[in-house]
Amino acid sequence: MRLDELPRSDRIEDRRGDRTGRLPVGRGGGIGIGTIILLCLVGWALGINPLYLIGGAEVVSGLGGRQQPQPVPEQAKMATPADPMGEFVAAVLGSTEMQWKAIFAQAGRTYEPPTLTMFTGATLSACGYAQSAMGPFYCPNDRKVYLDTTFFRDLELRFRGCNVGSKGCQFSQAYVITHEVGHHVQNLLGILSRVQELQSGVDRVEANQLQVRVELQADCFAGVWAHYAEAKWGILEPGDIESAMQTASAIGDDRLQRQTQGYVVPDAFTHGTSEQRTRWLMTGLRSGQVESCNTF
């Protein structure tokens, strides 16, 4: 993936190495790390949001609004990080800002970019505790994307989401970031609040089906970003698209459930199957049109 021409964002809040706002662990009434890991595994296997199990939130990637208020650490100064990983994240985020600003302007609207919070291990968000085991997520309550970049290592080594050490892994990482930015776009368009209203009146199976549509649309929006970025900056290199397809397939609900519990429970899907995720990512990439991403 070529990064040289991408604009850099300064809307990054760097909490890496900051121990304030960490999850309480150990003795003294806090949540033990063993409990955290267990709850994350249970939530992952059953399709239940681990943030709900741990911190009372009801959302990881997209939906929110009913959770109890959460203490949030004082916002750190936003800037463009100087380290290689920080620069990479800033480049991807900066390109999404330019892309979505142009798309919104064409529709006569103003795009308000999110803040991206980089953290290590755990931190606090307006949607509850952010834990690295949960993976990246978007919190609509504070309009921030939360990212522990150690997830990228898991993507390579644990999920086999891209070929270890390959340059194509960068495009896979960019897909992960732009998927979460896609949730921010949904939030600005009122899609998340509307889906939440619909979920409140149905059972859990139907609520999960609605959540799958939300996630697949965010995949498609990530594809729209890739189409735009390739046309404007020529970011794609040989193997990049194949790597992103590998990543989308690796984090499909059916594949993850089969790996963690040995069988698949479709009613518990919250993000879509491997086939659905790759198909909608490619839909956005090929068309470059938001209108093609109507998963509803």
TAHUTA-V185064 format. One record per helix or strand. SS is the DSSP state (2 for helix, 1 for strand). FROM is the first residue (numbers start at 1). LEN is the number of residues. If there is no record, write none. Layout:
BEGIN
SS;FROM;LEN  SS;FROM;LEN
END
This chain:
BEGIN
1;12;4  2;33;14  2;50;6  1;78;2  2;84;23  1;115;5  1;122;4  1;128;4  2;132;3  1;137;3  1;144;4  2;150;8  2;168;22  2;191;10  2;204;30  2;240;11  2;253;9  2;266;3  2;274;14  2;290;4
END
